[in-house]
Amino acid sequence: MVLDIQNTILGYFHEKWAIPIDDRNTALKLNFIAEEIADSFGVIELIIWLEERYKVKFSTEQLQSERFRTIEGLSHIVAELAG
């Protein structure tokens, strides 16, 4: 399940912000907030998209966690919430 979520989120980032996904490991570990790939509005759009697509609801703690800052961590959070 996590792999499918990672692929979906990678596709979203590639389409939305044109991040290169040729090197999967680098893309998964990229801190998209620190690297300023997604601005605050982009992060809000991402949250809404994920919550609607996977029928999940993020807690404040999850949104503020270090895991939320990478596609790899984010995909694990979504997988845990989607159960």
PyMOL Python script that loads the backbone (N, CA, C, O; Angstrom):
from pymol import cmd

cmd.read_pdbstr("""\
ATOM      1  N   MET A   1       0.825  -1.199   0.000  1.00  0.00           N
ATOM      2  CA  MET A   1       0.000   0.000   0.000  1.00  0.00           C
ATOM      3  C   MET A   1       0.868   1.261   0.000  1.00  0.00           C
ATOM      4  O   MET A   1       0.577   2.218  -0.718  1.00  0.00           O
ATOM      5  N   VAL A   2       1.934   1.259   0.807  1.00  0.00           N
ATOM      6  CA  VAL A   2       2.791   2.442   0.883  1.00  0.00           C
ATOM      7  C   VAL A   2       3.407   2.743  -0.480  1.00  0.00           C
ATOM      8  O   VAL A   2       3.507   3.904  -0.876  1.00  0.00           O
ATOM      9  N   LEU A   3       3.818   1.704  -1.192  1.00  0.00           N
ATOM     10  CA  LEU A   3       4.434   1.895  -2.502  1.00  0.00           C
ATOM     11  C   LEU A   3       3.466   2.575  -3.470  1.00  0.00           C
ATOM     12  O   LEU A   3       3.853   3.481  -4.208  1.00  0.00           O
ATOM     13  N   ASP A   4       2.218   2.137  -3.465  1.00  0.00           N
ATOM     14  CA  ASP A   4       1.209   2.759  -4.330  1.00  0.00           C
ATOM     15  C   ASP A   4       0.986   4.222  -3.961  1.00  0.00           C
ATOM     16  O   ASP A   4       0.862   5.080  -4.835  1.00  0.00           O
ATOM     17  N   ILE A   5       0.937   4.496  -2.668  1.00  0.00           N
ATOM     18  CA  ILE A   5       0.756   5.878  -2.207  1.00  0.00           C
ATOM     19  C   ILE A   5       1.957   6.721  -2.604  1.00  0.00           C
ATOM     20  O   ILE A   5       1.797   7.853  -3.060  1.00  0.00           O
ATOM     21  N   GLN A   6       3.167   6.177  -2.434  1.00  0.00           N
ATOM     22  CA  GLN A   6       4.368   6.908  -2.843  1.00  0.00           C
ATOM     23  C   GLN A   6       4.326   7.245  -4.323  1.00  0.00           C
ATOM     24  O   GLN A   6       4.619   8.375  -4.712  1.00  0.00           O
ATOM     25  N   ASN A   7       3.964   6.276  -5.147  1.00  0.00           N
ATOM     26  CA  ASN A   7       3.896   6.510  -6.594  1.00  0.00           C
ATOM     27  C   ASN A   7       2.878   7.583  -6.944  1.00  0.00           C
ATOM     28  O   ASN A   7       3.122   8.422  -7.811  1.00  0.00           O
ATOM     29  N   THR A   8       1.748   7.554  -6.275  1.00  0.00           N
ATOM     30  CA  THR A   8       0.705   8.550  -6.528  1.00  0.00           C
ATOM     31  C   THR A   8       1.176   9.944  -6.117  1.00  0.00           C
ATOM     32  O   THR A   8       0.984  10.909  -6.856  1.00  0.00           O
ATOM     33  N   ILE A   9       1.789  10.048  -4.943  1.00  0.00           N
ATOM     34  CA  ILE A   9       2.268  11.353  -4.469  1.00  0.00           C
ATOM     35  C   ILE A   9       3.426  11.846  -5.339  1.00  0.00           C
ATOM     36  O   ILE A   9       3.505  13.036  -5.643  1.00  0.00           O
ATOM     37  N   LEU A  10       4.324  10.942  -5.741  1.00  0.00           N
ATOM     38  CA  LEU A  10       5.409  11.336  -6.651  1.00  0.00           C
ATOM     39  C   LEU A  10       4.835  11.901  -7.949  1.00  0.00           C
ATOM     40  O   LEU A  10       5.318  12.910  -8.464  1.00  0.00           O
ATOM     41  N   GLY A  11       3.809  11.246  -8.470  1.00  0.00           N
ATOM     42  CA  GLY A  11       3.160  11.738  -9.685  1.00  0.00           C
ATOM     43  C   GLY A  11       2.550  13.119  -9.488  1.00  0.00           C
ATOM     44  O   GLY A  11       2.639  13.976 -10.367  1.00  0.00           O
ATOM     45  N   TYR A  12       1.938  13.330  -8.344  1.00  0.00           N
ATOM     46  CA  TYR A  12       1.348  14.635  -8.019  1.00  0.00           C
ATOM     47  C   TYR A  12       2.430  15.711  -7.999  1.00  0.00           C
ATOM     48  O   TYR A  12       2.269  16.774  -8.600  1.00  0.00           O
ATOM     49  N   PHE A  13       3.533  15.430  -7.305  1.00  0.00           N
ATOM     50  CA  PHE A  13       4.626  16.401  -7.221  1.00  0.00           C
ATOM     51  C   PHE A  13       5.252  16.661  -8.586  1.00  0.00           C
ATOM     52  O   PHE A  13       5.626  17.792  -8.897  1.00  0.00           O
ATOM     53  N   HIS A  14       5.365  15.628  -9.389  1.00  0.00           N
ATOM     54  CA  HIS A  14       5.938  15.787 -10.722  1.00  0.00           C
ATOM     55  C   HIS A  14       5.042  16.664 -11.598  1.00  0.00           C
ATOM     56  O   HIS A  14       5.527  17.547 -12.306  1.00  0.00           O
ATOM     57  N   GLU A  15       3.753  16.419 -11.545  1.00  0.00           N
ATOM     58  CA  GLU A  15       2.810  17.223 -12.341  1.00  0.00           C
ATOM     59  C   GLU A  15       2.686  18.648 -11.826  1.00  0.00           C
ATOM     60  O   GLU A  15       2.678  19.597 -12.610  1.00  0.00           O
ATOM     61  N   LYS A  16       2.588  18.799 -10.510  1.00  0.00           N
ATOM     62  CA  LYS A  16       2.310  20.105  -9.910  1.00  0.00           C
ATOM     63  C   LYS A  16       3.542  21.003  -9.867  1.00  0.00           C
ATOM     64  O   LYS A  16       3.458  22.197 -10.155  1.00  0.00           O
ATOM     65  N   TRP A  17       4.696  20.419  -9.503  1.00  0.00           N
ATOM     66  CA  TRP A  17       5.890  21.238  -9.289  1.00  0.00           C
ATOM     67  C   TRP A  17       7.074  20.792 -10.134  1.00  0.00           C
ATOM     68  O   TRP A  17       8.188  21.283  -9.947  1.00  0.00           O
ATOM     69  N   ALA A  18       6.847  19.871 -11.058  1.00  0.00           N
ATOM     70  CA  ALA A  18       7.870  19.404 -11.997  1.00  0.00           C
ATOM     71  C   ALA A  18       9.132  18.900 -11.304  1.00  0.00           C
ATOM     72  O   ALA A  18      10.237  19.091 -11.812  1.00  0.00           O
ATOM     73  N   ILE A  19       8.976  18.258 -10.148  1.00  0.00           N
ATOM     74  CA  ILE A  19      10.173  17.698  -9.507  1.00  0.00           C
ATOM     75  C   ILE A  19      10.606  16.472 -10.302  1.00  0.00           C
ATOM     76  O   ILE A  19       9.768  15.690 -10.750  1.00  0.00           O
ATOM     77  N   PRO A  20      11.906  16.306 -10.475  1.00  0.00           N
ATOM     78  CA  PRO A  20      12.381  15.126 -11.207  1.00  0.00           C
ATOM     79  C   PRO A  20      12.154  13.860 -10.376  1.00  0.00           C
ATOM     80  O   PRO A  20      12.432  13.831  -9.177  1.00  0.00           O
ATOM     81  N   ILE A  21      11.650  12.828 -11.026  1.00  0.00           N
ATOM     82  CA  ILE A  21      11.372  11.587 -10.298  1.00  0.00           C
ATOM     83  C   ILE A  21      12.197  10.435 -10.855  1.00  0.00           C
ATOM     84  O   ILE A  21      11.937   9.274 -10.538  1.00  0.00           O
ATOM     85  N   ASP A  22      13.198  10.750 -11.691  1.00  0.00           N
ATOM     86  CA  ASP A  22      14.066   9.710 -12.249  1.00  0.00           C
ATOM     87  C   ASP A  22      14.806   8.969 -11.140  1.00  0.00           C
ATOM     88  O   ASP A  22      14.946   7.747 -11.188  1.00  0.00           O
ATOM     89  N   ASP A  23      15.280   9.714 -10.140  1.00  0.00           N
ATOM     90  CA  ASP A  23      15.958   9.113  -8.995  1.00  0.00           C
ATOM     91  C   ASP A  23      14.934   9.028  -7.861  1.00  0.00           C
ATOM     92  O   ASP A  23      14.762   9.964  -7.080  1.00  0.00           O
ATOM     93  N   ARG A  24      14.271   7.895  -7.798  1.00  0.00           N
ATOM     94  CA  ARG A  24      13.164   7.711  -6.858  1.00  0.00           C
ATOM     95  C   ARG A  24      13.569   7.959  -5.403  1.00  0.00           C
ATOM     96  O   ARG A  24      12.853   8.638  -4.668  1.00  0.00           O
ATOM     97  N   ASN A  25      14.712   7.413  -4.988  1.00  0.00           N
ATOM     98  CA  ASN A  25      15.138   7.557  -3.594  1.00  0.00           C
ATOM     99  C   ASN A  25      15.370   9.013  -3.222  1.00  0.00           C
ATOM    100  O   ASN A  25      14.993   9.445  -2.133  1.00  0.00           O
ATOM    101  N   THR A  26      15.988   9.768  -4.117  1.00  0.00           N
ATOM    102  CA  THR A  26      16.220  11.192  -3.856  1.00  0.00           C
ATOM    103  C   THR A  26      14.895  11.928  -3.771  1.00  0.00           C
ATOM    104  O   THR A  26      14.696  12.749  -2.876  1.00  0.00           O
ATOM    105  N   ALA A  27      13.992  11.642  -4.692  1.00  0.00           N
ATOM    106  CA  ALA A  27      12.686  12.309  -4.701  1.00  0.00           C
ATOM    107  C   ALA A  27      11.898  11.998  -3.429  1.00  0.00           C
ATOM    108  O   ALA A  27      11.241  12.882  -2.878  1.00  0.00           O
ATOM    109  N   LEU A  28      11.958  10.760  -2.962  1.00  0.00           N
ATOM    110  CA  LEU A  28      11.216  10.372  -1.765  1.00  0.00           C
ATOM    111  C   LEU A  28      11.735  11.066  -0.513  1.00  0.00           C
ATOM    112  O   LEU A  28      10.968  11.337   0.411  1.00  0.00           O
ATOM    113  N   LYS A  29      13.028  11.355  -0.477  1.00  0.00           N
ATOM    114  CA  LYS A  29      13.643  11.938   0.713  1.00  0.00           C
ATOM    115  C   LYS A  29      13.763  13.464   0.647  1.00  0.00           C
ATOM    116  O   LYS A  29      14.209  14.098   1.604  1.00  0.00           O
ATOM    117  N   LEU A  30      13.366  14.043  -0.473  1.00  0.00           N
ATOM    118  CA  LEU A  30      13.449  15.493  -0.657  1.00  0.00           C
ATOM    119  C   LEU A  30      12.529  16.211   0.324  1.00  0.00           C
ATOM    120  O   LEU A  30      11.334  15.922   0.388  1.00  0.00           O
ATOM    121  N   ASN A  31      13.086  17.145   1.082  1.00  0.00           N
ATOM    122  CA  ASN A  31      12.286  17.935   2.017  1.00  0.00           C
ATOM    123  C   ASN A  31      11.631  19.062   1.207  1.00  0.00           C
ATOM    124  O   ASN A  31      12.236  20.107   0.969  1.00  0.00           O
ATOM    125  N   PHE A  32      10.398  18.828   0.796  1.00  0.00           N
ATOM    126  CA  PHE A  32       9.739  19.757  -0.117  1.00  0.00           C
ATOM    127  C   PHE A  32       9.381  21.089   0.535  1.00  0.00           C
ATOM    128  O   PHE A  32       9.097  22.061  -0.165  1.00  0.00           O
ATOM    129  N   ILE A  33       9.390  21.147   1.847  1.00  0.00           N
ATOM    130  CA  ILE A  33       9.122  22.410   2.538  1.00  0.00           C
ATOM    131  C   ILE A  33      10.413  23.210   2.659  1.00  0.00           C
ATOM    132  O   ILE A  33      10.442  24.394   2.323  1.00  0.00           O
ATOM    133  N   ALA A  34      11.480  22.575   3.137  1.00  0.00           N
ATOM    134  CA  ALA A  34      12.761  23.270   3.292  1.00  0.00           C
ATOM    135  C   ALA A  34      13.325  23.718   1.947  1.00  0.00           C
ATOM    136  O   ALA A  34      13.958  24.770   1.847  1.00  0.00           O
ATOM    137  N   GLU A  35      13.089  22.907   0.909  1.00  0.00           N
ATOM    138  CA  GLU A  35      13.581  23.249  -0.431  1.00  0.00           C
ATOM    139  C   GLU A  35      12.659  24.240  -1.146  1.00  0.00           C
ATOM    140  O   GLU A  35      12.910  24.621  -2.289  1.00  0.00           O
ATOM    141  N   GLU A  36      11.598  24.648  -0.462  1.00  0.00           N
ATOM    142  CA  GLU A  36      10.630  25.616  -0.984  1.00  0.00           C
ATOM    143  C   GLU A  36      10.016  25.194  -2.322  1.00  0.00           C
ATOM    144  O   GLU A  36       9.763  26.019  -3.200  1.00  0.00           O
ATOM    145  N   ILE A  37       9.789  23.904  -2.445  1.00  0.00           N
ATOM    146  CA  ILE A  37       9.105  23.395  -3.635  1.00  0.00           C
ATOM    147  C   ILE A  37       7.622  23.739  -3.551  1.00  0.00           C
ATOM    148  O   ILE A  37       7.009  24.158  -4.532  1.00  0.00           O
ATOM    149  N   ALA A  38       7.065  23.557  -2.369  1.00  0.00           N
ATOM    150  CA  ALA A  38       5.661  23.893  -2.139  1.00  0.00           C
ATOM    151  C   ALA A  38       5.582  25.062  -1.167  1.00  0.00           C
ATOM    152  O   ALA A  38       6.122  24.999  -0.062  1.00  0.00           O
ATOM    153  N   ASP A  39       4.911  26.121  -1.582  1.00  0.00           N
ATOM    154  CA  ASP A  39       4.682  27.238  -0.663  1.00  0.00           C
ATOM    155  C   ASP A  39       3.498  26.881   0.243  1.00  0.00           C
ATOM    156  O   ASP A  39       2.935  25.792   0.131  1.00  0.00           O
ATOM    157  N   SER A  40       3.127  27.788   1.128  1.00  0.00           N
ATOM    158  CA  SER A  40       2.066  27.474   2.094  1.00  0.00           C
ATOM    159  C   SER A  40       0.751  27.131   1.399  1.00  0.00           C
ATOM    160  O   SER A  40       0.039  26.228   1.840  1.00  0.00           O
ATOM    161  N   PHE A  41       0.424  27.829   0.331  1.00  0.00           N
ATOM    162  CA  PHE A  41      -0.806  27.522  -0.396  1.00  0.00           C
ATOM    163  C   PHE A  41      -0.697  26.144  -1.054  1.00  0.00           C
ATOM    164  O   PHE A  41      -1.664  25.383  -1.072  1.00  0.00           O
ATOM    165  N   GLY A  42       0.471  25.832  -1.588  1.00  0.00           N
ATOM    166  CA  GLY A  42       0.694  24.521  -2.198  1.00  0.00           C
ATOM    167  C   GLY A  42       0.559  23.396  -1.194  1.00  0.00           C
ATOM    168  O   GLY A  42       0.032  22.334  -1.524  1.00  0.00           O
ATOM    169  N   VAL A  43       1.025  23.612   0.029  1.00  0.00           N
ATOM    170  CA  VAL A  43       0.909  22.605   1.086  1.00  0.00           C
ATOM    171  C   VAL A  43      -0.561  22.405   1.439  1.00  0.00           C
ATOM    172  O   VAL A  43      -1.002  21.275   1.649  1.00  0.00           O
ATOM    173  N   ILE A  44      -1.314  23.491   1.505  1.00  0.00           N
ATOM    174  CA  ILE A  44      -2.750  23.381   1.786  1.00  0.00           C
ATOM    175  C   ILE A  44      -3.453  22.600   0.684  1.00  0.00           C
ATOM    176  O   ILE A  44      -4.295  21.749   0.968  1.00  0.00           O
ATOM    177  N   GLU A  45      -3.117  22.882  -0.564  1.00  0.00           N
ATOM    178  CA  GLU A  45      -3.692  22.122  -1.689  1.00  0.00           C
ATOM    179  C   GLU A  45      -3.336  20.644  -1.595  1.00  0.00           C
ATOM    180  O   GLU A  45      -4.171  19.777  -1.855  1.00  0.00           O
ATOM    181  N   LEU A  46      -2.092  20.363  -1.221  1.00  0.00           N
ATOM    182  CA  LEU A  46      -1.642  18.980  -1.071  1.00  0.00           C
ATOM    183  C   LEU A  46      -2.440  18.272   0.020  1.00  0.00           C
ATOM    184  O   LEU A  46      -2.888  17.142  -0.176  1.00  0.00           O
ATOM    185  N   ILE A  47      -2.620  18.919   1.151  1.00  0.00           N
ATOM    186  CA  ILE A  47      -3.378  18.338   2.264  1.00  0.00           C
ATOM    187  C   ILE A  47      -4.807  18.026   1.817  1.00  0.00           C
ATOM    188  O   ILE A  47      -5.309  16.927   2.054  1.00  0.00           O
ATOM    189  N   ILE A  48      -5.447  18.977   1.183  1.00  0.00           N
ATOM    190  CA  ILE A  48      -6.824  18.779   0.720  1.00  0.00           C
ATOM    191  C   ILE A  48      -6.894  17.627  -0.276  1.00  0.00           C
ATOM    192  O   ILE A  48      -7.788  16.784  -0.194  1.00  0.00           O
ATOM    193  N   TRP A  49      -5.954  17.589  -1.214  1.00  0.00           N
ATOM    194  CA  TRP A  49      -5.925  16.531  -2.229  1.00  0.00           C
ATOM    195  C   TRP A  49      -5.766  15.159  -1.579  1.00  0.00           C
ATOM    196  O   TRP A  49      -6.480  14.216  -1.920  1.00  0.00           O
ATOM    197  N   LEU A  50      -4.820  15.054  -0.634  1.00  0.00           N
ATOM    198  CA  LEU A  50      -4.591  13.777   0.043  1.00  0.00           C
ATOM    199  C   LEU A  50      -5.799  13.350   0.870  1.00  0.00           C
ATOM    200  O   LEU A  50      -6.197  12.185   0.838  1.00  0.00           O
ATOM    201  N   GLU A  51      -6.381  14.292   1.610  1.00  0.00           N
ATOM    202  CA  GLU A  51      -7.540  13.953   2.444  1.00  0.00           C
ATOM    203  C   GLU A  51      -8.717  13.501   1.597  1.00  0.00           C
ATOM    204  O   GLU A  51      -9.436  12.579   1.984  1.00  0.00           O
ATOM    205  N   GLU A  52      -8.925  14.125   0.461  1.00  0.00           N
ATOM    206  CA  GLU A  52     -10.030  13.732  -0.409  1.00  0.00           C
ATOM    207  C   GLU A  52      -9.742  12.414  -1.120  1.00  0.00           C
ATOM    208  O   GLU A  52     -10.617  11.553  -1.215  1.00  0.00           O
ATOM    209  N   ARG A  53      -8.536  12.257  -1.610  1.00  0.00           N
ATOM    210  CA  ARG A  53      -8.187  11.058  -2.377  1.00  0.00           C
ATOM    211  C   ARG A  53      -8.195   9.795  -1.514  1.00  0.00           C
ATOM    212  O   ARG A  53      -8.696   8.750  -1.928  1.00  0.00           O
ATOM    213  N   TYR A  54      -7.631   9.910  -0.306  1.00  0.00           N
ATOM    214  CA  TYR A  54      -7.482   8.730   0.554  1.00  0.00           C
ATOM    215  C   TYR A  54      -8.494   8.679   1.697  1.00  0.00           C
ATOM    216  O   TYR A  54      -8.440   7.776   2.531  1.00  0.00           O
ATOM    217  N   LYS A  55      -9.409   9.637   1.739  1.00  0.00           N
ATOM    218  CA  LYS A  55     -10.454   9.660   2.777  1.00  0.00           C
ATOM    219  C   LYS A  55      -9.834   9.610   4.177  1.00  0.00           C
ATOM    220  O   LYS A  55     -10.233   8.813   5.026  1.00  0.00           O
ATOM    221  N   VAL A  56      -8.840  10.491   4.391  1.00  0.00           N
ATOM    222  CA  VAL A  56      -8.148  10.568   5.679  1.00  0.00           C
ATOM    223  C   VAL A  56      -8.262  11.994   6.210  1.00  0.00           C
ATOM    224  O   VAL A  56      -8.661  12.910   5.490  1.00  0.00           O
ATOM    225  N   LYS A  57      -7.909  12.163   7.467  1.00  0.00           N
ATOM    226  CA  LYS A  57      -7.893  13.482   8.099  1.00  0.00           C
ATOM    227  C   LYS A  57      -6.612  13.576   8.923  1.00  0.00           C
ATOM    228  O   LYS A  57      -6.387  12.780   9.835  1.00  0.00           O
ATOM    229  N   PHE A  58      -5.780  14.555   8.592  1.00  0.00           N
ATOM    230  CA  PHE A  58      -4.525  14.745   9.313  1.00  0.00           C
ATOM    231  C   PHE A  58      -4.769  15.457  10.633  1.00  0.00           C
ATOM    232  O   PHE A  58      -5.607  16.355  10.721  1.00  0.00           O
ATOM    233  N   SER A  59      -4.033  15.050  11.657  1.00  0.00           N
ATOM    234  CA  SER A  59      -4.064  15.760  12.931  1.00  0.00           C
ATOM    235  C   SER A  59      -3.028  16.883  12.882  1.00  0.00           C
ATOM    236  O   SER A  59      -2.149  16.885  12.020  1.00  0.00           O
ATOM    237  N   THR A  60      -3.134  17.816  13.789  1.00  0.00           N
ATOM    238  CA  THR A  60      -2.157  18.901  13.882  1.00  0.00           C
ATOM    239  C   THR A  60      -0.763  18.339  14.103  1.00  0.00           C
ATOM    240  O   THR A  60       0.202  18.827  13.515  1.00  0.00           O
ATOM    241  N   GLU A  61      -0.650  17.322  14.941  1.00  0.00           N
ATOM    242  CA  GLU A  61       0.648  16.707  15.223  1.00  0.00           C
ATOM    243  C   GLU A  61       1.261  16.106  13.962  1.00  0.00           C
ATOM    244  O   GLU A  61       2.465  16.235  13.737  1.00  0.00           O
ATOM    245  N   GLN A  62       0.452  15.459  13.149  1.00  0.00           N
ATOM    246  CA  GLN A  62       0.967  14.869  11.911  1.00  0.00           C
ATOM    247  C   GLN A  62       1.423  15.947  10.937  1.00  0.00           C
ATOM    248  O   GLN A  62       2.454  15.800  10.281  1.00  0.00           O
ATOM    249  N   LEU A  63       0.666  17.019  10.844  1.00  0.00           N
ATOM    250  CA  LEU A  63       1.030  18.105   9.939  1.00  0.00           C
ATOM    251  C   LEU A  63       2.322  18.802  10.358  1.00  0.00           C
ATOM    252  O   LEU A  63       3.032  19.359   9.521  1.00  0.00           O
ATOM    253  N   GLN A  64       2.622  18.769  11.648  1.00  0.00           N
ATOM    254  CA  GLN A  64       3.821  19.432  12.155  1.00  0.00           C
ATOM    255  C   GLN A  64       5.011  18.483  12.298  1.00  0.00           C
ATOM    256  O   GLN A  64       6.108  18.919  12.650  1.00  0.00           O
ATOM    257  N   SER A  65       4.811  17.220  12.033  1.00  0.00           N
ATOM    258  CA  SER A  65       5.887  16.249  12.225  1.00  0.00           C
ATOM    259  C   SER A  65       6.923  16.341  11.111  1.00  0.00           C
ATOM    260  O   SER A  65       6.637  16.810  10.010  1.00  0.00           O
ATOM    261  N   GLU A  66       8.122  15.885  11.421  1.00  0.00           N
ATOM    262  CA  GLU A  66       9.208  15.843  10.432  1.00  0.00           C
ATOM    263  C   GLU A  66       8.837  14.930   9.265  1.00  0.00           C
ATOM    264  O   GLU A  66       9.238  15.184   8.129  1.00  0.00           O
ATOM    265  N   ARG A  67       8.086  13.887   9.534  1.00  0.00           N
ATOM    266  CA  ARG A  67       7.699  12.942   8.470  1.00  0.00           C
ATOM    267  C   ARG A  67       6.855  13.605   7.392  1.00  0.00           C
ATOM    268  O   ARG A  67       6.873  13.184   6.235  1.00  0.00           O
ATOM    269  N   PHE A  68       6.119  14.641   7.770  1.00  0.00           N
ATOM    270  CA  PHE A  68       5.251  15.308   6.808  1.00  0.00           C
ATOM    271  C   PHE A  68       6.041  16.072   5.744  1.00  0.00           C
ATOM    272  O   PHE A  68       5.472  16.454   4.722  1.00  0.00           O
ATOM    273  N   ARG A  69       7.308  16.296   5.956  1.00  0.00           N
ATOM    274  CA  ARG A  69       8.120  17.145   5.081  1.00  0.00           C
ATOM    275  C   ARG A  69       8.711  16.424   3.872  1.00  0.00           C
ATOM    276  O   ARG A  69       9.268  17.071   2.986  1.00  0.00           O
ATOM    277  N   THR A  70       8.599  15.101   3.822  1.00  0.00           N
ATOM    278  CA  THR A  70       9.108  14.345   2.676  1.00  0.00           C
ATOM    279  C   THR A  70       7.990  13.471   2.111  1.00  0.00           C
ATOM    280  O   THR A  70       7.039  13.127   2.813  1.00  0.00           O
ATOM    281  N   ILE A  71       8.119  13.124   0.858  1.00  0.00           N
ATOM    282  CA  ILE A  71       7.128  12.251   0.238  1.00  0.00           C
ATOM    283  C   ILE A  71       7.145  10.886   0.919  1.00  0.00           C
ATOM    284  O   ILE A  71       6.094  10.279   1.127  1.00  0.00           O
ATOM    285  N   GLU A  72       8.327  10.408   1.262  1.00  0.00           N
ATOM    286  CA  GLU A  72       8.430   9.119   1.939  1.00  0.00           C
ATOM    287  C   GLU A  72       7.674   9.128   3.270  1.00  0.00           C
ATOM    288  O   GLU A  72       6.857   8.245   3.534  1.00  0.00           O
ATOM    289  N   GLY A  73       7.952  10.127   4.097  1.00  0.00           N
ATOM    290  CA  GLY A  73       7.273  10.221   5.389  1.00  0.00           C
ATOM    291  C   GLY A  73       5.787  10.451   5.248  1.00  0.00           C
ATOM    292  O   GLY A  73       4.980   9.851   5.958  1.00  0.00           O
ATOM    293  N   LEU A  74       5.436  11.323   4.326  1.00  0.00           N
ATOM    294  CA  LEU A  74       4.032  11.648   4.084  1.00  0.00           C
ATOM    295  C   LEU A  74       3.247  10.414   3.643  1.00  0.00           C
ATOM    296  O   LEU A  74       2.116  10.196   4.078  1.00  0.00           O
ATOM    297  N   SER A  75       3.860   9.617   2.779  1.00  0.00           N
ATOM    298  CA  SER A  75       3.170   8.419   2.304  1.00  0.00           C
ATOM    299  C   SER A  75       2.938   7.415   3.442  1.00  0.00           C
ATOM    300  O   SER A  75       1.926   6.714   3.453  1.00  0.00           O
ATOM    301  N   HIS A  76       3.863   7.347   4.385  1.00  0.00           N
ATOM    302  CA  HIS A  76       3.678   6.463   5.541  1.00  0.00           C
ATOM    303  C   HIS A  76       2.558   6.970   6.443  1.00  0.00           C
ATOM    304  O   HIS A  76       1.775   6.175   6.963  1.00  0.00           O
ATOM    305  N   ILE A  77       2.475   8.281   6.633  1.00  0.00           N
ATOM    306  CA  ILE A  77       1.387   8.850   7.434  1.00  0.00           C
ATOM    307  C   ILE A  77       0.041   8.511   6.787  1.00  0.00           C
ATOM    308  O   ILE A  77      -0.889   8.075   7.466  1.00  0.00           O
ATOM    309  N   VAL A  78      -0.055   8.715   5.473  1.00  0.00           N
ATOM    310  CA  VAL A  78      -1.314   8.439   4.767  1.00  0.00           C
ATOM    311  C   VAL A  78      -1.663   6.957   4.881  1.00  0.00           C
ATOM    312  O   VAL A  78      -2.823   6.613   5.113  1.00  0.00           O
ATOM    313  N   ALA A  79      -0.679   6.080   4.722  1.00  0.00           N
ATOM    314  CA  ALA A  79      -0.936   4.636   4.819  1.00  0.00           C
ATOM    315  C   ALA A  79      -1.440   4.270   6.218  1.00  0.00           C
ATOM    316  O   ALA A  79      -2.363   3.468   6.359  1.00  0.00           O
ATOM    317  N   GLU A  80      -0.839   4.850   7.232  1.00  0.00           N
ATOM    318  CA  GLU A  80      -1.289   4.588   8.603  1.00  0.00           C
ATOM    319  C   GLU A  80      -2.731   5.065   8.818  1.00  0.00           C
ATOM    320  O   GLU A  80      -3.533   4.372   9.445  1.00  0.00           O
ATOM    321  N   LEU A  81      -3.045   6.233   8.301  1.00  0.00           N
ATOM    322  CA  LEU A  81      -4.402   6.777   8.471  1.00  0.00           C
ATOM    323  C   LEU A  81      -5.425   5.989   7.664  1.00  0.00           C
ATOM    324  O   LEU A  81      -6.546   5.769   8.121  1.00  0.00           O
ATOM    325  N   ALA A  82      -5.042   5.569   6.472  1.00  0.00           N
ATOM    326  CA  ALA A  82      -5.969   4.846   5.605  1.00  0.00           C
ATOM    327  C   ALA A  82      -6.201   3.427   6.101  1.00  0.00           C
ATOM    328  O   ALA A  82      -7.197   2.786   5.764  1.00  0.00           O
ATOM    329  N   GLY A  83      -5.247   2.945   6.920  1.00  0.00           N
ATOM    330  CA  GLY A  83      -5.366   1.630   7.549  1.00  0.00           C
ATOM    331  C   GLY A  83      -5.479   0.531   6.595  1.00  0.00           C
ATOM    332  O   GLY A  83      -5.585  -0.627   6.997  1.00  0.00           O
TER     333      GLY A  83
END
""", "prot")
cmd.dss("prot")
cmd.show_as("cartoon", "prot")
cmd.util.cbc("prot")
cmd.orient("prot")
